Amino acid sequence: MHITRHGAERMRERLGVPKRAVARRAALALERGRPREDFSGSFRKYLDAKFRLHLVADNMRVFGNHLFLFQGDILITAWTIPLCFRKAAHHE
C-alpha cells in the first residue's frame, strides 16, 4: 500500500490521525471498509458525487465516520462523512 502526500495530509487535517497512524488507518480502511456499492439512497448519491470528483480513483471505502478514496491500493484522499449521513453509513 502507498499513500500520496496529499492523502496523508488530508487524513491528518480532516480526520485528526497522528502522523505515525496514517498508514495503519489507511490499511484498515482498504481492508475492512465498505464499498460505495453497499449503500443506497441519498447517501449513495453523496458517495457517487465524491467519487466523480477524482477521475483516477477506482475504489472508495467507508470506514467508521470517514470516507477514503483509493486508486488500486494508493490512498488519494480522505473525508469525514457529514453528520446527516453518519446514521446511513453505519446501518446499511
Long-range contacts (C-beta under 8 A, 24 or more apart in sequence): 1-26, 1-27, 1-30, 1-73, 1-74, 1-75, 2-73, 2-74, 2-75, 3-74, 3-75, 4-74, 4-75, 4-76, 4-77, 6-76, 6-77, 7-74, 7-75, 7-76, 7-77, 7-78, 8-75, 10-77, 10-78, 10-79, 11-75, 11-78, 14-78, 14-79, 14-80, 15-66, 15-78, 15-80, 26-68, 26-75, 26-78, 28-63, 29-61, 29-63, 29-66, 29-68, 29-78, 30-59, 30-61, 30-68, 30-70, 30-73, 30-75, 32-63, 33-61, 33-62, 33-63, 33-68, 34-61, 34-62, 34-63, 35-59, 35-60, 35-61, 35-62, 36-60, 36-62, 38-62, 38-92, 39-88, 39-89, 39-92, 40-92, 41-88, 42-85, 42-88, 43-85, 43-88, 43-89, 43-92, 46-82, 46-85, 50-79, 62-89, 65-89
